Each structure stands twice: as C-alpha cells, then as structure tokens.
Amino acid sequence: MKNHLDEVLQRFKILVKDFPDYFV
C-alpha cells in the first residue's frame, strides 16, 4: 500500500509540473 501511495504522489507531482497554472 505504501509503495502504491508513493507512486500516486509521484504521478501527481508530474501533473503539477505539467499543468502548474491549473493548480494555482
């Protein structure tokens, strides 16, 4: 479960980098 959560967080960080304006 821990590993899955870390993977989701990594994917989310990538999304934030790809679409920074969307999260502002």
Stockholm file with secondary structure:
# STOCKHOLM 1.0

chainA/1-24         MKNHLDEVLQRFKILVKDFPDYFV
#=GR chainA/1-24 SS CHHHHHHHHHHHHHHHHHCHHHHC
#=GC SS_cons        CHHHHHHHHHHHHHHHHHCHHHHC
//
